[in-house]
């Protein structure tokens, strides 16, 4: 196991009872569905990280950011440990573009009552640890 704990920022973008999820590629959570997000950089605010990652991955500009909570995520198979900070945001205009096709196969707006499976571990943990889906409905 890697001895370093990394900090991830995950962005739950809500539009019309749906959240934006992407199907991950690569070794870390491959084939799971996850929100846009990424690593918090040194000196970066959580909000700026959220805006930067969403823009880099989808081309969308988000607003109305709010802190939703965090999860402690241990990826046994990959030997990785993350603390994931979840941020809620809205985005009224535009459709997501596939700007990092090596990291994501597709983006979809998913109804909060019918989320695809399997979900990325941090999102699964958030759903199990909080009543986040009730707040988004």
Z-matrix of the N, CA and C atoms (Angstrom, degrees):
N
C 1 1.466
C 2 1.521 1 108.31
N 3 1.321 2 114.78 1 135.96
C 4 1.456 3 121.48 2 174.66
C 5 1.532 4 108.28 3 -61.89
N 6 1.297 5 118.69 4 134.37
C 7 1.466 6 122.75 5 -176.52
C 8 1.530 7 112.68 6 -80.63
N 9 1.316 8 117.05 7 -3.98
C 10 1.460 9 121.78 8 -177.07
C 11 1.530 10 110.60 9 -98.62
N 12 1.336 11 115.89 10 134.88
C 13 1.464 12 120.66 11 173.42
C 14 1.523 13 106.89 12 -97.32
N 15 1.320 14 116.73 13 124.29
C 16 1.464 15 121.61 14 -179.28
C 17 1.529 16 109.43 15 -97.94
N 18 1.329 17 115.31 16 156.63
C 19 1.460 18 121.57 17 177.09
C 20 1.522 19 108.23 18 -110.47
N 21 1.325 20 115.03 19 122.19
C 22 1.456 21 120.97 20 176.25
C 23 1.523 22 109.77 21 -109.97
N 24 1.318 23 115.66 22 151.74
C 25 1.464 24 121.66 23 175.01
C 26 1.523 25 106.71 24 -120.22
N 27 1.324 26 115.96 25 124.33
C 28 1.465 27 121.95 26 -179.65
C 29 1.527 28 108.03 27 -116.37
N 30 1.328 29 116.25 28 137.38
C 31 1.461 30 120.91 29 -174.27
C 32 1.525 31 110.27 30 -116.06
N 33 1.316 32 115.14 31 118.09
C 34 1.463 33 121.02 32 176.36
C 35 1.526 34 107.32 33 -94.88
N 36 1.338 35 114.63 34 105.12
C 37 1.466 36 121.29 35 -179.10
C 38 1.521 37 107.57 36 -96.11
N 39 1.317 38 115.59 37 122.66
C 40 1.464 39 121.65 38 -175.96
C 41 1.522 40 109.91 39 -107.09
N 42 1.345 41 115.21 40 133.54
C 43 1.470 42 121.70 41 174.50
C 44 1.522 43 108.04 42 -151.54
N 45 1.315 44 116.74 43 119.87
C 46 1.476 45 121.85 44 175.40
C 47 1.528 46 113.01 45 50.67
N 48 1.322 47 116.98 46 55.86
C 49 1.472 48 122.76 47 178.73
C 50 1.529 49 113.62 48 62.81
N 51 1.324 50 117.40 49 16.70
C 52 1.458 51 121.64 50 178.93
C 53 1.524 52 109.49 51 -123.99
N 54 1.345 53 115.09 52 155.88
C 55 1.456 54 120.39 53 171.70
C 56 1.524 55 107.82 54 -122.02
N 57 1.324 56 115.65 55 152.76
C 58 1.457 57 121.13 56 -178.33
C 59 1.528 58 109.76 57 -86.43
N 60 1.334 59 115.87 58 123.59
C 61 1.460 60 121.48 59 177.76
C 62 1.525 61 109.89 60 -128.48
N 63 1.327 62 114.50 61 145.24
C 64 1.457 63 121.06 62 176.55
C 65 1.509 64 110.13 63 -119.41
N 66 1.331 65 115.71 64 148.81
C 67 1.463 66 120.79 65 177.96
C 68 1.530 67 107.70 66 -90.42
N 69 1.346 68 115.78 67 113.52
C 70 1.450 69 122.62 68 -172.95
C 71 1.532 70 112.62 69 -72.48
N 72 1.323 71 114.25 70 146.94
C 73 1.459 72 122.35 71 173.40
C 74 1.524 73 107.85 72 -120.83
N 75 1.328 74 117.45 73 165.45
C 76 1.455 75 120.83 74 178.02
C 77 1.512 76 111.47 75 94.77
N 78 1.328 77 115.59 76 -177.20
C 79 1.458 78 120.75 77 -171.62
C 80 1.524 79 113.86 78 -75.55
N 81 1.320 80 118.11 79 -26.46
C 82 1.462 81 121.54 80 -173.99
C 83 1.526 82 110.05 81 -94.84
N 84 1.329 83 116.45 82 97.40
C 85 1.458 84 120.07 83 179.26
C 86 1.516 85 114.22 84 75.64
N 87 1.311 86 116.88 85 27.00
C 88 1.468 87 120.95 86 -177.85
C 89 1.529 88 111.45 87 -55.11
N 90 1.321 89 114.78 88 138.33
C 91 1.469 90 124.68 89 177.47
C 92 1.528 91 113.94 90 70.70
N 93 1.317 92 117.87 91 6.76
C 94 1.469 93 119.18 92 174.35
C 95 1.525 94 108.59 93 -95.63
N 96 1.321 95 115.57 94 163.83
C 97 1.463 96 122.31 95 179.82
C 98 1.524 97 108.64 96 -101.18
N 99 1.331 98 115.54 97 131.05
C 100 1.460 99 120.94 98 -174.93
C 101 1.518 100 111.09 99 -141.96
N 102 1.312 101 114.73 100 159.36
C 103 1.457 102 121.01 101 172.69
C 104 1.522 103 108.83 102 -75.01
N 105 1.329 104 118.78 103 163.03
C 106 1.458 105 119.60 104 170.71
C 107 1.531 106 109.29 105 -61.87
N 108 1.309 107 116.41 106 153.74
C 109 1.457 108 119.54 107 177.95
C 110 1.506 109 111.48 108 160.16
N 111 1.330 110 115.18 109 -177.87
C 112 1.456 111 119.46 110 -179.49
C 113 1.508 112 111.35 111 179.21
N 114 1.309 113 115.08 112 -161.41
C 115 1.464 114 121.43 113 -176.09
C 116 1.525 115 112.06 114 -80.70
N 117 1.323 116 114.51 115 137.50
C 118 1.457 117 121.45 116 172.48
C 119 1.520 118 107.74 117 -74.05
N 120 1.334 119 116.77 118 127.90
C 121 1.455 120 121.34 119 -179.50
C 122 1.531 121 110.35 120 -92.17
N 123 1.319 122 115.78 121 154.16
C 124 1.463 123 121.74 122 -179.10
C 125 1.525 124 109.91 123 -56.49
N 126 1.328 125 116.14 124 129.05
C 127 1.464 126 121.76 125 178.12
C 128 1.518 127 115.05 126 81.47
N 129 1.322 128 118.12 127 -0.09
C 130 1.465 129 122.23 128 -176.40
C 131 1.520 130 110.32 129 -93.66
N 132 1.335 131 117.11 130 140.07
C 133 1.460 132 119.62 131 174.33
C 134 1.526 133 109.04 132 -75.90
N 135 1.314 134 115.58 133 156.92
C 136 1.462 135 120.68 134 179.53
C 137 1.535 136 109.74 135 -61.55
N 138 1.319 137 116.21 136 -41.61
C 139 1.470 138 120.41 137 -179.21
C 140 1.525 139 111.29 138 -64.55
N 141 1.347 140 117.10 139 -43.34
C 142 1.465 141 119.83 140 179.11
C 143 1.520 142 111.41 141 -66.23
N 144 1.322 143 117.43 142 -36.59
C 145 1.459 144 121.14 143 175.80
C 146 1.523 145 109.71 144 -61.42
N 147 1.331 146 116.88 145 -45.99
C 148 1.472 147 121.29 146 179.82
C 149 1.527 148 110.77 147 -58.72
N 150 1.331 149 116.74 148 -48.07
C 151 1.471 150 120.56 149 -179.87
C 152 1.522 151 111.36 150 -62.41
N 153 1.335 152 116.61 151 -44.23
C 154 1.465 153 121.66 152 -177.99
C 155 1.525 154 110.95 153 -63.79
N 156 1.322 155 117.14 154 -48.53
C 157 1.466 156 120.57 155 -177.34
C 158 1.529 157 111.62 156 -63.65
N 159 1.325 158 117.48 157 -43.36
C 160 1.466 159 120.12 158 179.69
C 161 1.536 160 110.07 159 -63.27
N 162 1.323 161 117.31 160 -43.16
C 163 1.464 162 120.67 161 179.33
C 164 1.524 163 110.78 162 -64.21
N 165 1.341 164 117.74 163 -44.70
C 166 1.471 165 121.68 164 -179.91
C 167 1.520 166 112.45 165 -63.31
N 168 1.333 167 116.74 166 -38.92
C 169 1.460 168 120.69 167 -174.20
C 170 1.525 169 113.90 168 -87.05
N 171 1.349 170 116.82 169 -33.19
C 172 1.469 171 119.82 170 -171.46
C 173 1.528 172 114.62 171 -125.11
N 174 1.329 173 117.70 172 -16.85
C 175 1.448 174 120.61 173 -174.70
C 176 1.514 175 113.69 174 80.16
N 177 1.332 176 117.61 175 0.57
C 178 1.459 177 121.61 176 -178.57
C 179 1.523 178 111.45 177 -85.61
N 180 1.334 179 115.61 178 145.51
C 181 1.462 180 122.15 179 174.40
C 182 1.528 181 107.12 180 -104.10
N 183 1.330 182 115.67 181 120.95
C 184 1.471 183 120.40 182 -176.54
C 185 1.522 184 111.31 183 -102.41
N 186 1.338 185 115.40 184 159.93
C 187 1.458 186 120.90 185 177.14
C 188 1.528 187 108.92 186 -147.91
N 189 1.318 188 116.20 187 -177.16
C 190 1.471 189 123.05 188 -179.89
C 191 1.524 190 111.71 189 52.86
N 192 1.330 191 116.33 190 49.49
C 193 1.459 192 120.71 191 -178.28
C 194 1.519 193 111.10 192 -73.71
N 195 1.348 194 114.89 193 141.44
C 196 1.462 195 120.85 194 175.14
C 197 1.523 196 108.93 195 -146.74
N 198 1.311 197 115.45 196 143.55
C 199 1.462 198 120.45 197 178.80
C 200 1.526 199 108.41 198 -76.81
N 201 1.339 200 115.93 199 131.07
C 202 1.471 201 121.11 200 -176.43
C 203 1.516 202 113.73 201 -106.47
N 204 1.312 203 117.71 202 -29.34
C 205 1.454 204 120.48 203 -176.96
C 206 1.516 205 110.03 204 151.44
N 207 1.326 206 115.57 205 -171.54
C 208 1.459 207 120.34 206 -179.38
C 209 1.518 208 109.57 207 -145.43
N 210 1.341 209 115.21 208 161.76
C 211 1.456 210 121.46 209 175.85
C 212 1.524 211 109.28 210 -132.65
N 213 1.313 212 115.70 211 155.81
C 214 1.456 213 123.79 212 175.79
C 215 1.529 214 105.76 213 -108.24
N 216 1.341 215 117.12 214 109.78
C 217 1.462 216 121.34 215 -167.77
C 218 1.528 217 111.33 216 -117.53
N 219 1.318 218 115.25 217 114.74
C 220 1.459 219 120.74 218 179.12
C 221 1.521 220 108.13 219 -108.74
N 222 1.333 221 115.20 220 113.65
C 223 1.458 222 122.57 221 179.35
C 224 1.529 223 107.31 222 -92.97
N 225 1.322 224 116.62 223 91.84
C 226 1.460 225 121.96 224 -175.87
C 227 1.528 226 112.15 225 -57.46
N 228 1.326 227 117.21 226 -49.37
C 229 1.463 228 121.17 227 -175.02
C 230 1.525 229 112.70 228 -63.90
N 231 1.333 230 116.85 229 -36.29
C 232 1.464 231 120.73 230 -178.66
C 233 1.523 232 112.68 231 -91.05
N 234 1.351 233 117.08 232 -9.08
C 235 1.456 234 120.18 233 -178.25
C 236 1.525 235 112.60 234 66.17
N 237 1.347 236 116.25 235 36.98
C 238 1.468 237 121.01 236 -178.09
C 239 1.526 238 110.01 237 -122.85
N 240 1.322 239 114.50 238 149.69
C 241 1.463 240 121.63 239 178.71
C 242 1.523 241 107.71 240 -132.27
N 243 1.325 242 115.43 241 124.67
C 244 1.465 243 122.36 242 -179.73
C 245 1.519 244 110.37 243 -126.76
N 246 1.310 245 115.46 244 149.02
C 247 1.450 246 122.65 245 160.96
C 248 1.521 247 103.44 246 -108.05
N 249 1.327 248 116.52 247 122.64
C 250 1.462 249 121.08 248 -177.26
C 251 1.516 250 109.60 249 -108.78
N 252 1.331 251 115.38 250 125.02
C 253 1.461 252 122.87 251 178.73
C 254 1.522 253 107.69 252 -98.01
N 255 1.316 254 116.89 253 121.15
C 256 1.460 255 121.08 254 -178.40
C 257 1.521 256 110.97 255 -97.04
N 258 1.323 257 114.85 256 132.67
C 259 1.460 258 123.08 257 179.68
C 260 1.525 259 107.45 258 -123.12
N 261 1.326 260 116.60 259 134.65
C 262 1.452 261 121.03 260 173.83
C 263 1.516 262 108.93 261 -93.94
N 264 1.313 263 116.99 262 148.45
C 265 1.465 264 120.62 263 -179.82
C 266 1.518 265 109.15 264 -153.81
N 267 1.325 266 114.73 265 162.93
C 268 1.459 267 118.91 266 173.17
C 269 1.524 268 108.59 267 -121.05
N 270 1.307 269 113.92 268 159.10
C 271 1.459 270 121.54 269 179.86
C 272 1.527 271 105.99 270 -155.75
N 273 1.307 272 115.83 271 99.92
C 274 1.466 273 120.22 272 -173.46
C 275 1.522 274 113.50 273 -80.85
N 276 1.345 275 117.44 274 -22.04
C 277 1.461 276 119.35 275 -172.72
C 278 1.520 277 111.73 276 -125.25
N 279 1.323 278 114.42 277 151.07
C 280 1.452 279 121.14 278 173.87
C 281 1.518 280 113.22 279 88.34
N 282 1.307 281 114.45 280 159.36
C 283 1.461 282 121.71 281 176.13
C 284 1.522 283 108.49 282 -116.61
N 285 1.326 284 116.80 283 147.12
C 286 1.460 285 119.77 284 -177.93
C 287 1.529 286 111.97 285 -66.19
N 288 1.316 287 114.85 286 139.70
C 289 1.459 288 121.58 287 175.00
C 290 1.524 289 108.62 288 -105.37
N 291 1.307 290 116.75 289 151.33
C 292 1.462 291 121.86 290 178.56
C 293 1.531 292 107.65 291 -88.08
N 294 1.351 293 116.32 292 86.87
C 295 1.459 294 121.41 293 -174.17
C 296 1.521 295 113.64 294 -91.91
N 297 1.324 296 117.66 295 -13.82
C 298 1.467 297 121.98 296 177.14
C 299 1.532 298 109.11 297 -129.34
N 300 1.349 299 116.94 298 70.49
C 301 1.468 300 120.26 299 -174.60
C 302 1.523 301 114.04 300 -64.40
N 303 1.328 302 117.89 301 -14.31
C 304 1.461 303 120.44 302 175.95
C 305 1.529 304 111.55 303 -80.52
N 306 1.353 305 116.71 304 -14.93
C 307 1.461 306 120.99 305 -177.86
C 308 1.527 307 113.10 306 -112.66
N 309 1.332 308 116.78 307 -19.76
C 310 1.461 309 121.03 308 -174.38
C 311 1.527 310 109.77 309 -143.57
N 312 1.338 311 116.59 310 130.54
C 313 1.467 312 121.32 311 -178.64
C 314 1.526 313 112.11 312 -80.76
N 315 1.339 314 116.49 313 -33.91
C 316 1.472 315 120.59 314 -176.47
C 317 1.517 316 109.91 315 -167.95
N 318 1.328 317 115.54 316 157.84
C 319 1.466 318 123.28 317 172.30
C 320 1.515 319 108.08 318 -114.61
N 321 1.336 320 116.39 319 140.74
C 322 1.468 321 120.65 320 177.60
C 323 1.523 322 109.56 321 -142.39
N 324 1.347 323 115.31 322 143.07
C 325 1.458 324 120.29 323 169.11
C 326 1.527 325 106.05 324 -82.81
N 327 1.323 326 117.36 325 120.22
C 328 1.464 327 122.20 326 -174.81
C 329 1.524 328 110.54 327 -116.49
N 330 1.317 329 115.89 328 130.34
C 331 1.456 330 120.66 329 176.84
C 332 1.530 331 108.79 330 -62.39
N 333 1.334 332 116.65 331 135.11
C 334 1.465 333 120.09 332 -176.75
C 335 1.530 334 112.35 333 -63.25
N 336 1.332 335 117.36 334 -18.66
C 337 1.465 336 120.57 335 177.71
C 338 1.524 337 112.64 336 -89.14
N 339 1.336 338 117.65 337 -7.92
C 340 1.466 339 121.67 338 -176.44
C 341 1.521 340 110.20 339 -138.74
N 342 1.337 341 117.32 340 59.33
C 343 1.454 342 120.63 341 -178.30
C 344 1.527 343 110.72 342 -74.53
N 345 1.336 344 116.85 343 142.18
C 346 1.466 345 119.88 344 179.17
C 347 1.531 346 110.40 345 -70.55
N 348 1.316 347 115.01 346 163.41
C 349 1.468 348 120.36 347 178.07
C 350 1.517 349 108.80 348 -130.40
N 351 1.336 350 116.63 349 153.55
C 352 1.463 351 126.47 350 -3.35
C 353 1.533 352 111.14 351 -81.47
N 354 1.331 353 114.97 352 151.49
C 355 1.459 354 121.07 353 176.48
C 356 1.528 355 109.44 354 -88.99
N 357 1.331 356 116.22 355 152.43
C 358 1.460 357 123.62 356 175.70
C 359 1.528 358 108.56 357 -61.80
N 360 1.325 359 117.27 358 140.52
C 361 1.463 360 122.54 359 -173.73
C 362 1.539 361 113.96 360 -48.63
N 363 1.339 362 119.91 361 -48.26
C 364 1.471 363 117.65 362 -179.43
C 365 1.533 364 112.94 363 -58.94
N 366 1.327 365 117.63 364 -39.12
C 367 1.465 366 120.65 365 179.70
C 368 1.533 367 110.29 366 -68.52
N 369 1.323 368 116.66 367 -40.63
C 370 1.472 369 120.66 368 175.61
C 371 1.522 370 110.09 369 -59.19
N 372 1.333 371 116.26 370 -46.45
C 373 1.463 372 120.48 371 179.64
C 374 1.523 373 111.59 372 -61.70
N 375 1.337 374 117.15 373 -42.11
C 376 1.467 375 120.46 374 179.81
C 377 1.526 376 110.59 375 -61.60
N 378 1.322 377 116.65 376 -43.72
C 379 1.464 378 120.98 377 -179.01
C 380 1.525 379 110.52 378 -64.24
N 381 1.330 380 116.85 379 -40.67
C 382 1.466 381 120.38 380 -179.00
C 383 1.523 382 112.77 381 -73.52
N 384 1.336 383 117.39 382 -31.01
C 385 1.464 384 120.76 383 -174.23
C 386 1.528 385 113.42 384 -90.42
N 387 1.309 386 117.41 385 -18.51
C 388 1.468 387 120.15 386 -176.07
C 389 1.527 388 109.69 387 -134.71
N 390 1.287 389 115.29 388 173.71
C 391 1.463 390 120.19 389 174.90
C 392 1.532 391 108.95 390 -100.57
N 393 1.328 392 116.36 391 39.94
C 394 1.457 393 121.74 392 -173.72
C 395 1.529 394 112.85 393 -58.50
N 396 1.333 395 117.94 394 -39.24
C 397 1.458 396 119.15 395 -178.62
C 398 1.526 397 111.46 396 -65.50
N 399 1.329 398 116.41 397 -33.48
C 400 1.465 399 119.07 398 177.14
C 401 1.526 400 110.77 399 -64.82
N 402 1.318 401 116.70 400 -37.14
C 403 1.463 402 120.76 401 179.86
C 404 1.522 403 111.67 402 -69.48
N 405 1.339 404 116.97 403 -30.05
C 406 1.457 405 120.77 404 -177.47
C 407 1.524 406 112.47 405 -82.72
N 408 1.313 407 117.49 406 -18.83
C 409 1.476 408 120.52 407 -177.23
C 410 1.503 409 111.57 408 -73.28
